[in-house]
Amino acid sequence: MICREVVELMTDYLDGALSQEDRARFEDHIAGCNGCTAYLEQLRRTRSVIGRLAAEPVPAGLEAELLSAFRSWRSGPRP
């Protein structure tokens, strides 16, 4: 497994959603790659901090406005 593949699987790894085979390949890579190990730890800390944040109510209309802006951005041209 290369670093790019490992990075793409980090969230699934932390969520326990990888197959046994992918988990083993992921952990083999992490065991020998300091960069990916550091990134995984950073992601763990970030998720921990975010998990402690209090949910704030979204003002009326803002959710629809944000979704519309995202859809417009997503359907725009890509380089």
N, C-alpha and C positions, 0 to 999 in steps of 0.2 A: 504494500500500500504506500502511496506517496502522500506527501504533506497535504496537497490540495484535497485528496479524497478523505483524509482524516479530518480536516477542517469541516468539510461538508457533512460529516457524520457525528460531529461533537454533540449537537443537541440530542440526537437520537441516542447516543451513548449515555449521556447524563440522564435521559428519560427511561433508560433500560429497554429501548425499543429495537436494539440490534439483534440479529440472529446470533446464535452461538459462534458460528464461523466468522461473521463480520466483527463480533466483539473480540474474538481471539486475535484476528488480524490487526484490529485497531490497537489493542493493548500491546501487541508485539512492536508496532511502530512507535507508540508512546514510550515504551521502555528504552528505545534507542535514539529518541529525537528530543533534544532539550527544548527546541523552539516550540514544538507541538505540545510538549509537557507544560511549558510555561503558559501557552495560550489556553490550554484546557483548564489550568488552575485559575487563570484570569476569568474565564467564562463561569467557572464554579462560584467565584467570589461575586461576580456581577449578578448572577442569578440569585444568590443568597441575599444581597442587598436589596434588589428589586422586590424579592418576595416579602420583605419586611415593610415595604411602602404601603401606606394607607390608600385605599381606592377613593378617588374623588369623583363626584358626580359630573357628568358632561352637561354643560349648559344646553338648553333646548335649541335644536337646529344645528348645533355645531357638529354632531356626529354625521348628519346628512351632508353638510358642507365639506367635511374632511373626506368622506367617502367619494363624493363627486370629484374633488380635486385629485384624489389618488387615481380614480378611474381615468380621468383626463390625462394624467401623467403617464399612466401605464399604457394607454392606447396610443401615445405619441410615438414619433419616429425614434428608432434606436440606431446608434452608430454601428 
